[in-house]
Amino acid sequence: MPVAGLLGFVGMGLVLGLLGGGGSILAVPVLVNLMDLPAGIAVPMSLPIVGITAAVGAVARWKRGELRLATVAVFTAFAMAASYVAARLGASIPDRPRLIIFGATMLIAAAALWRRGSRAGGGLEPSSGSRPLVLVIPAALVVGALTGVLGVGGGFLIVPALVAVLGLPMPEATATSLAVIALNTVAASAGFFTRHVDIDIHLTAMVIIAALIGMIGGTLLAPRFSSRALARGFAGLLVILAVYMIGKELAH
């Protein structure tokens, strides 16, 4: 098993634990570029990896009292429905266009994270007053579609929606994002595996362990780091990876 691939998943878990989102977008690039898996296998394989890792982080933050269960329920109800349908419809997308779309999504994620890191204190400005949960439905549908087609958790969209639309403080938004990601990947996995997609269970288990090590470390370290510096640094990394992936696919 490539050591570089395992280290890549430790890094994915670390970022997911530190930022509450964004890190899961590294799963498919690591599987494709460091473990030489085709995108058609890498995307469904990434779902249990991302989901279990996010679930561990969500439980840790729930114990801190940061999880908004009502928000999780509403967001995931729509995200899971969209994720299942998107996975069913997107399972047959060829590798090349899927990876080009994935690279474009990474650039969007990088822009969202850079904007988040550019705010004062590294966060987003919460909306004033209480807002109805139905306002996050459009974001939930988009996140679900992205998870189903590309295997990304969508935390780069979930966190801004929860902060800017519902007015959640950043710790609660990141905790809620992790719970949404964990549940959303379950629906996407169901959509893929009803199409009889086969994955390597042993390899998946090893990668999950690596990601969990990173997640535990990131969750413990999160209070000690500037979210502004983390968000902007990770945004820069995503741009580099996205340009590489798109250039590689277009050159073929």
N, C-alpha and C positions, 0 to 999 in steps of 0.2 A: 504494500500500500504506500503511495507517495507521501513522504513526510510533509512535503510542502502543502499538500492538500489538507492534511490534518491541522497544520498550523494555520492555514487559511480559515478553517472553521472555528478554531479557537479565537481568531480575530473577529470573525462574524459574531460569535456569542458575546465577545467583549464589547463590541460596538452596540449590539442590541441591548445589553445590560446598562451601558452608559447613557444611551440616548433614548431608549424606549422605542426605537424605530429606525429604519434605514439600514441596519446591519443585515437584515434578512435578504437584501438585494444582492449581497455578495455570494449567496449560496450557489446560484446557477453558474456565475462566472468561475467560481472555484471548481465546481464539478466538471465544467466543460474544458477549462484551460489547464487546470492542474491535475485533474484525474482522467482526462481524455474521454469523457462520456458524451454521447450525442445529446443535443438539446431535448429531443423527444423523451429521453430517459431522465435527464438531469432535472427537468421541471417537476415531474411528479415525485421524484426522489427528494427534491428539496422541501416538499410540503411537510412531511412528518418531522424532518430535521428542524425547520423553522418553527413549526407548531409546538413541538415538545420543548424546545429551547425557550420560546416566548412564554409558555405555560409556567415553567419554573420561575422565570422572572416575575410573572404576574402574581404568583403565590407569595413570593418574597415581599412584594410591594403591598399585597393585600394585608399581610401581617403587620405592615406599618400603618395601616388604615388609609391608604392612598387610593384604593380602588372604588370606582363609582359603578356599582352593579347595575343600576337602572340604565345608565348610559350604555354599558356593555350589552345589555339585553336588546335595546332598540337598535343600536348600530349593527350588531351581529345578525339580527333577524333579517335585515335587508342585504347585508354583505354576504351572508352565507348563501342566500338564495341566488344572488348574482354570481357568486363564485362557483356554485355547483353547475349552473347553466353554462357559464363560460368555459369551465373545464370540459364539459361534455362536447361543446361545439369546437373548442380549440385543440382537442387532443390530436387532431389530424393535420394541424398546421406544420408545414415543412420546417426543418431546422434553420435554414438560412434566413427566411423572413422573420421567424420567431426571434432569432438572436439580434437581428437588426432592430426590431421593435423593442427588444429588451434593452439594447444600447441606448435608444432614444428615451426610454423610460428612466434609465439611469441619469441621463442629462437633466430630465425634469426633476428627479429626486435631488440631484446636486444643487439645482437652482433653489429648490424649496429649503434645503438644509442651509445653503449659504445665506438666504434671506433670514432664516431663523437665527443663524449665528451673528447676523449683522444688527439685530435688535439690541437695545440697551440691556446689558446683563445676560445676553445670550438667549433670551426667550422671546415669546410673542406677547403682544398686549391683549389681555383677556377682555372680552366684551363686557360692558357694564350691565348689571341687572341679570335676572333670571331669564333664560331663553328656553322655548319649547324644544324637546328632544327631536321633534320631526324635522328640524332644520338641518340635521346632519344626514338625512336620508340620501340626498344626491351624492355626498362624499362616500357614504357606505356602499352605494351601488358601483361607483367607480373603483373603490378599493376591492370589492368582491370580484369585479371583472378582471382587474389586474392580477389578483391572486390566482384565479382560475386559468388564465391564459399563460401567465409568465412565472407563476410560483413565487411572486414577491409578497411580502406581508402587507406593504402599503403604509407602514408607520410614518413615512415622510408626508403622507396626506392626512392620516388619522390625527396625529398630534396637532397640526395647525388647525384642523377643523374643530377639534375639541376645545382648543384654547380660544381661537378667534370667534367661533360661532356660539359655543355654549358658555364661554367664560371660565373654563376650568383652570385652576392653577397648574403650572407645568408639571409638578410631581404627580398630580392626579391624572393629568392628560397622558403622561408616559406610562403610568401603571395601567390605565384603562386601555391604551393602545396595545400593550402586550397581551392583555386578555382577549381583545378583539382579534388580534393576529392568530392567537392559538386556536380559537374557535373557528375562525374563517378558513384556516388550512384544513380543518376536518371536512368541511363541505367540499372544498376543492379536491381533496384526496378521494372522496367518494365519487365525484364526477369523473376523475381520471381512471380509477380502478374498476369502475363499471365498464370501461372500454378495454379491460384486460391488459393494462400496461404492467409489465414485469420490471421489478427493481431488485437489486442485490441487497437482501436483508442484512447480511453480515456487514457489508460495507456501510450500509445506512446506520446500523447500530454503532459502529466505530466512529462515524462522523458525528452522530448525535452526542456521544460521550465527549468528543473534542469540543463541540459547540457549547455543551453544558459547562465545561470547565471555564470557558471564556465568559459565559453568562453569569456564573457565580462571581467571578472576579469583577466583572463590570458592574454588577449590582452593588457589590461591597464598596467599589471605588467611586461610584457615581457622585456621592455627596462631596468628594474631595476635589473634583475637577470643574473647571469652567465649562459650562455647556456651550458657551459661545465659541471657544477655541476648538472644542471637540467637533461641533457641527460644521464649522468652516474647514477644518482639516479633513474631515471625512468627505465633505463636498468636493474638495480638490482631488481626492483619491478616486471618487466616482467619475469625475470628468476624464481622468487619465484612462481608467478601465473602459469607459464607454467609447472613447475615441479608438482605443485598441480593438475592441470587439467589432465595432462597425467597420473600421478599416480592414480588419481581417476577413470579414464576411464579404465585403464589396470587392476585395482583391481576388476572391475565388472565381 
